[in-house]
């Protein structure tokens, strides 16, 4: 399958941006990496209470198939992390690099 990259923009509930970033770094990123995803840059936009990041997958499955594996994994369940507790809205865009 060709490499797929998503630009993800999350609007975070007031007062939870730093906690979200910490949990993303400590829990989400290691599992995503373990499952073959690559994590690009990540940013916070404090004025808009947003978290923005790049995630890619380049493997034998589609991004959607690998993403489903992430969500159904025992490690993901063990996090006890419900995105709805932190995120007001999410936007995912598939993007391509230009050089």
N, C-alpha and C positions, 0 to 999 in steps of 0.2 A: 504494500500500500504506500502511496506517496505521503510525505510528511504533511501533517496537519498542524497548524498553529491557531490557537484561539487567543483573542484579546478579551479579557473578562473585566467587566466593571461592576463593582458591587457598591451599592449605597448602604452604609452601615447605620444601625440605630444610634441615636444620639448617646454619646458617652461610652460607646463600646468599641471605637475604632482601634485603640491600642490593644485591648484585650483580643480583638479579632486577629490583629496582626501577629500577636504572640502565639495564639493557637494555630494560625496558619503556618507559621515558621516551625513550630515544635511538633505539630501533629500531622498536618496535611502534606506539607512538602516532603518529609521523609517517606511517607507511604506512596505518594505520587512517584517519587524517584525510584523506589523499590519496584514499582509496577511498570517501569520503562518510560515514564513521561520525562520530559525536560522542562525545567522551569526557567523562564527568561527573567527579565527585569520585573520588579514589582514597585509600585509607587502608592503613596497616600496623597489624596487631595483633601486636606483638612477643611478648606473652605466649603467644600460640598459634601464632606463626610463620606468620601469614597475611597475604595481600595481598588487598584487597577493592577492587573498582572498578565503575563504571557505564559501560556502552557502549550507544549508541543508533544506530539507523539509521532514516531517514525518507526513502525514495526510491521509485523506480518498481519495484524488485525487493523480494522478501521479505528479511528479515534473514538467513535461511538461505542464500538464493542469493548475497547480497552477501558473507556470511561465507565461502562456498565460493570466491568470487573472490579474497578475501584469501589464503586458504590455498594456492591454486593459482598465485598471482602469482610471477613471476620475482624480484621484490624480496623476497618472503617466503623463497623458497628461498635467496637470496643471503645472508640473515642468518646462516645456519648455526646457528640457534637451535632446539634441540630442547627443547620444554617438559618432557619427561620427565627431562631433566638437572637441572631445577630444582624441578619440582612433584611433590608426593606425591599430592595429590588436587585435583580441581577440582569446583566446583559452580556451575552456571549456572541462575539463576532469571529468568524473564520477569516484570517488575514494571510496575505502572501508577502514575502519579502521582495523588495525591489532593490536592485543594485546598479 
